[in-house]
């Protein structure tokens, strides 16, 4: 089911399965491509003809993670200031996230292109921040974890929409940046330095960085090295004496290094912000224009870990993977195998497709965690999941089985761990436990195409072709454009000598295959 080696190309005017007409591409980042689309069929959450945003990950393996509890979490986030995620779909072999389309600009674009001569600009922006806080309050016990200007969208009517709830907060997205400003500068110190997230207080710190940038045109720290070295925070009014003293107090409280010294609740933060807005609205004529945001460059000391990290990022952005790997390894050596840099090395190796080196880096990380290095549970489980997947991709199925068994015991997301364990068993030739696990998962996820696909695959390998054909057809009932089932059914009938029937499936592949992967497989069969 992987599309490794085949990249999806967003082409305006083409269709994705029978479900969407693709319009213009809206953006491309570390995670994948986002674009506007028109829905071609009615669904339970959007109607035919509706404009939506589609997000298609570069890493198509995440499609198998569609067994997660995301729908339950999304329902909790039903708020006007949170972008609605309508569904997680597999269409024509591609994993797709369907979302609400927001027409407007990100706060990053506004800050990059602004000229704040209007004295009401500060009031406008602070009211936007209030809407962000309203969204964060609605999340309850959940933290966003990636608050930055790029993830704050301002709709044309002034409505703020917060985006990216878990769809791009993977470790490689934190460490490996595309060109331009990265996420690292907006991280709270407990996240950037210690990999610990303190609920809303980490999001509060990130919001403080944004307020600092609005007030001064710059950010408080340009790198984790500055924070590691204990660089003192330059107070906002030292850089821009025209901002209100009460705004400076709010920013400084948000940016306290110790989370316990920050605001205790969003209500406490909003109370001070409302009081500031009350004063500003009474003295509009005295508000000074805000400074223009300027882009900054950080130049670490040569031979420091961050020096090599910076070079690795730049090489990766230029797709110079050999140079990126060399500098990533140098960063790890300079840091004496610090876990932060081992994670970075693993991320660079993943992006560069150096799978054995990625596996070695993750293995070293796992050993550090198992020997007591302090780490949050989700980060430790992330490393185990990556090791499991990498052992599959490098055909070390016995090791993969061992890791996924461990994950079944330790993770809260047991269906996904069982699914991965089933795949490992199947690839190792042990089909009975694979089938048992997949049948168990099917009871909980009766509409999951990927579960039917893998069940059919396991039954076929176990010699039960009748059951395999039944499950492939059930998958096509759920998704008529499911390329895996179309290919396997076509291949079965081609080998059986029923070429006219096989061609019907192959013709549907030609219609729906947007990456070319399955068309290439069909050509191999027909040769």
N, C-alpha and C positions, 0 to 999 in steps of 0.2 A: 504493500500500500504506500510505500515511500515514493516521493517524487525526487529523490536525491539525484542530482545531475541534470534535472529538468527544471527550468525556471519559468514561472508563470509570467507572461507578458500582457500587461493591461493594454487593451486596444479599444479605443473608443468606437462605438457602433457595433461591436460584436456582442454576442450573447454568451452568458454563462449558464450552461445547461438550458433548461426551459424556464428558468426562474428569474433571470435578470438580464436587462439590456445595459451594457456598460456605457457610461458617459465619460466625462473627463476625469483624469487622474488628479487627485487632490494632494497627494504627498507620498513620500517614500522615506522610510527611516530604518533603524536597526531591526525592527521587528518585522516589517513587511511593507506592503503597498496599500494605500487607502484611496478610494475613488468614489465618485457619485454613480449611482445606478438607478434604474427604473425597475420596480418589481413587475414581473409579467404574469404572476398568478396571485390569487387571493391566498392569504394564510390567516392563522388565528390572531396574528399580531400586526399585520400590515396588509393593505389592500392592493389589488392590481392597479398599476399606474402610479403608485406612491413612490416618491423620491426617498432613497435611503443611502446610507454610506456603507460600503463594503470594505472590510479589512482582511487582507489575505496574507497570512504569515509566510515568510521565506522558509521557515522550518516547518515543513508539512507534517512532521511526526507529531506535532501538537494536536493534529486532528484526532488521534487516538485518545487524547486526554479529554475528549468530549464526554467522558463518563463522569466528569466531576460534578460537584454540587453547585455549579455556577447559576443555574436557573433559580435556586432557592436564594442565593445571595443577591441576585439581580432584583428579585421581588422586594427584598429589604431596602434596596436603594431606589425605590420609586419616589423620586423627588424632582421638582421642576428644574433644579440647578445641576442635575446629574444627567449626563447623556444616557439615553436609554439604549441598552443592548437588547435587541429583539430576539436574536437566536444565534446558535452555533450550528452550522450546517456543513455537510459534506456534499458537494455538488461536482459532478464530473470528475471525481477523484481529488478535488481540492477542498481543503478545510477553509471555511469562510465564516467570518463574524459579520452579522448584519446589525447595523446600528442606526440610530437616529441621525439624520443629516442636519448639520448645523451650518447655516449660511452666515458667515461673518469672518472674523480674524482671531488668531490666537493673541494672547497678551504679549507673547514674545515678538510677534510681528508688529504690534502696536508700539512696543517699547523701542524696537529697532528703527522704526520709521517716523517716530513722533517728533513734533516740535511744539512742546507744551507752552504756548504763549497765552492760552486761555486760562485765566485764573481759576475757573471752575474745574480744571483738569484734576486737581488733587481731590476735590470732593467726588468727582465722577469715579476715579480709580478706587477711592476708599469704599465707595458704595459697591463697586465690583467685588472688592475683598470681602465685604459683608455677605454677598451672595455665595462666595466660595465657602465661607465659614458655615453658612446655612446648609450647604451640601455636606460638608464634613460632619456637622452635628447630626444630620439625618443618617449617617453611616453607623451611629451608635458605637458599638464596641470595636468596629473595624477601623483600621487606619488605612489611608490611601497609599502612603509610602513613596510617592513620586510627585510631590507638589513642585511644580516649576512653571514658568510662564508658557511653555509650549503646551501644557496640559490644561490651560485655562482658556476656554474659547468664549469670545464675546460675540453674541449674535447681533445681527443688524439692528434689532430693536432694543439692544442694551441688556438683554437677558444673558446671564453668565451660565456656561455649561462646563462642568468638570468632567474630564475624560481620563481614560486609561486606568481602569480598576482591575489590576491583575493581569491584563493582557500583554503587558510589556515589561513587567517588573521581574524579569528573569535576571540571574546573576550576570550573564554576558551582556545584557543591556545596560547594566550599571557600570561595568568596567570597560566595555568596548564601545567607543562613541563614533558616530559619523562625523562628517566635517562640521565645524562650528562649535557652539557652546554645548557642553555636556551636562549631565545630571549631577555630577560629583559636587559642583559648587553649591548646590541647593540642599545637600544632605545635612542632616543634623550630625554633630560630631559622634554621637553614640552609634550612628549608622555607618558613617564614613570610616571611623577609626576602629570601632569595636563590634560592628555588625549586630548591634542590638537596637531593636525598635521599641520605643517607650510609648505605645499607643498614640493618642492625639498629640502628645508633646513633641514628637518628632516631626509631624506635619506642621505643628505650630512654628517650629524653628524654620522650616522651609518657607513658610509664609512670611516670617520675619526677614529672611534674605530678600524676598521679593519686595517687601516694603522698603528695605534699605536701598535696593537698586532704584526704586521709584524716587526716593527722597534725595539720593546723591548722584545717580547716574552710574554707579559702580556697585560691586558686590563686596561684602566684608572680607571674604577670604577667597583667594584664587586657586587654592589647592589644599589637599589634606596635609601637605608638608608644612604649610604655614601654621596650621592648627596644631600639628604634632610638635612644632618648635615653640609653641606657646605664644605666637604673635598676638599682641593685644588688639582688641577691637577698636578701630578708630570710630569715635562717636559720630553719628550722622551730621550733627551741627558743626563739627570740625571741618567737614567737607562742604556743607551747604548751610550757612548760618541763617538762611531765610525760612527754613522749615520750622513749624511750631515746636516748642519744647515738649509739649505733650505727645507729639508724634514720635519724637526721639525716645521718650520714656517707654512708649509701647514697643518700639523696635528693639531697644536694648533688653527689655524683659523677655521678648520672644527669643532673643539670641543668647540667652544665658547658657553657658557651657553645661552647667548642671541642670538636668531636666526638672529637678525639684524646685528650682528657682524661677522657672517660667510660669506662665499663667496655669492655674490648676485646672481650669475648665474653659470651654469655648464661651460660656456665659460671661466669665470674668473678662476675657479678652474683648468680647462684643460690648460689654458695659463701658470700658474705657474708650473703645472706638466710637461708640454712639456719643459719648460726652465730647470727644474731639470734633465730631461732625457737627454737633450742635453749635459749638463755638465758631467753627469755620463758616457755617451757614449765616451766622450773625455778622461776620466780618469778611464777607466775600471780597470787598473792594481792596482789602489789605493783603490778600493772598498773593505771594510772589510766584512767578512761573517756575515750573519744575525744570531741573537740568535735563539736557538730552542724555540718553543712555549711550555710553561709548563702549565699544568692544575692547576687551582687555586681553593681554597675552601674558602667560605665566612662563617663566624660564627657570626651571629648577637648576640646582647646582650640578655640574658635570659629575658623573660617577655615582650620583645618588640614585636610589631605586626609582624615584619619580622622573628623573632625567631619562632613564631608559623606557619607563612607561610612556612618557610623552612621545618619544621617538617611535615606540611600537604602535601607538594610536595613529600617528601620522602615516606610518607605513601601511597600516591596515586600511586607512581611508583611501590610500592610493592603490590598494589591492596588491601591494608588494608583500606577499605573505612570507617570503624567506626573510626579508629584513624585519618584518614584524615579529616573527618567531625569535630571531637572534636577539632582539632587544628585550623581548618579554623574558627570555631565559636569563639575560644579563640583569634584569630587574630583580628576578627571584634570587639570583646569586648575591647581588648587592644587599638584599634585605635579609640574608641568611635564612632563606626558605620561610619567610613570614607568610602565614596563611592568606593574607590579603593579596599578596603578589602571586602566590600559587593559584588562587582563584582567577586572577587576571591572566596568568599564563594558560590555564585551562581554557578560558574564554577565547583567547587569541587562537589557540590550537583548534578549537571547535569551528571558529569562523574561517580558519585557513584550511580546514579538512585534514589536519595532522592528527589523525585519530589515536594512534598509539601513544603519541606524546601527550595528548589530552588525557588519555586513560591513566598514564603514569602520574600526571599532575593531580588528578582527582584521587588516585590511590594514595598518594602521599598525604593529601588533605584528610582523607578518611582515617588514615593511621593516626594523624595528629589529633583528630577529634576523638577517636576511640581511646587515645591515651590521656584524655582529660583536658585538651585545649578548650577553653570556654567558647561555646557557640550556641546560637539559638537552634531549636529543634528543626524549624523549617529549612534552615541552611544546611544542617547535617543531612536531612532527608533529601535535599536537592542533590547533594554530592553523591549519595547512594543511587538516586534515580539516574543521574548521568552515567555513573559507572555501569549500572545495569544496561542502559541503552548502548553504551560504547562497547560493552562485551558482546552484545547482539550484533552490532555493526561490524565488529572485527571477528565474528564467528567463534567466539569463546563462550559457547552456550552453557557449559557446566558452571562456569563462574557467574554467568547471568542468572541462572536458576538459584544459585546460592544467595545472590544479592536480593533478588525479588522475593524470595522466601522471607528474608530478613525484613524487607519493606512491608510485606503483608502483616507481619507481627507489630511493626513500629508505627506505621502511618495511620492517619485518620481516614485517608482516602483509600480504603481497602479495595473497592471495585477496580480502580485503575491498577493497583498493585497486582491484584489477581489476574487482571487482563494481561498485563505484561508477563507475569509468571507463566500464564498459559501459552503465550507466544514463544517464550524461551523453551518450554517443554516441547512444543510442536517442532521447533527448529532443531531440537536435540533428538528428534525421532521418537519421543515418548508421547504418543498421541492420546492415550486414555486419560491421563490427568489433565491434559490440555482441554479435551472435550468436556470433562467433568467441570472444570473451572468456568469455561465459556458458557455452558448450559446454566450454571448457577448465576452468572452475570446477566444472561438473557432474561431471567425471571424479573430482575430489577430494572432492566433497560430494554423493554420489548421493542422499542422503536429505533434502536441504535444500529445503523447500517453496518458499521465496522464490526460489531459483534457477530452479525449474521455472516459477513464475509469470512471472518476468521474461523467460525464454526464450520462453514462449508469447506474451507481449506483444510481444516484438521480432519473432517470426515473423509474427504477425498484421499488424503494421504494415508488414512487408516483403511482405505479400500471400500468404504461405504459410499459409492458414487450416487446411489439413489437419494440418500439423505443430503449429500453435498449439493446435488442439483436442486433439491427442495429449498435449501437455505439460500442458495444463490438467487433463486426466483423470489423468495421472500424479501431479500435485500432490494431487488428491483421494484417490488411493490412499494417499498418505502421511498426509494430514490430511483426512478427510471433511468437516471443518467450515471448510476454507479459504475464506473469504468472497470473496477476490479471484477465485479460479477459478470459484466458484459464480456470481458476478456476471457474469464475462466469458462463461461458457458460456450463462447465461440470456439475456444481451443478444444473443449471436450467434443463438440460436434464435428469439428474439423478432423480430429484424430479418429473419431468414430466413422468417418467417411461421409457424413451428412454435410457436404460443403455448402449447399444452398441455405440450410438452416444456420450454419456457422457464419456465412456471409451477412445474414441479417443482423447478427450481433456485431460483426466487424464494421458494418456500415454505420451503426449507431455510435461506435467508438470514434469513427472518423468525424462524425457530427459533433460529438461532445468533448473530445480530448483537446484541452487547451494548452497542454504542455508538450504534446508529441510523444510522451513516454509510451503510451499503450499502442499508438500507431506504429512505433518502432518494433514493439513486441509482435504485433500482428505480421509485419513484414518478415520478421525472422521465422515465424511459423510457416508462412506461405512460400518461402524460398526452397 
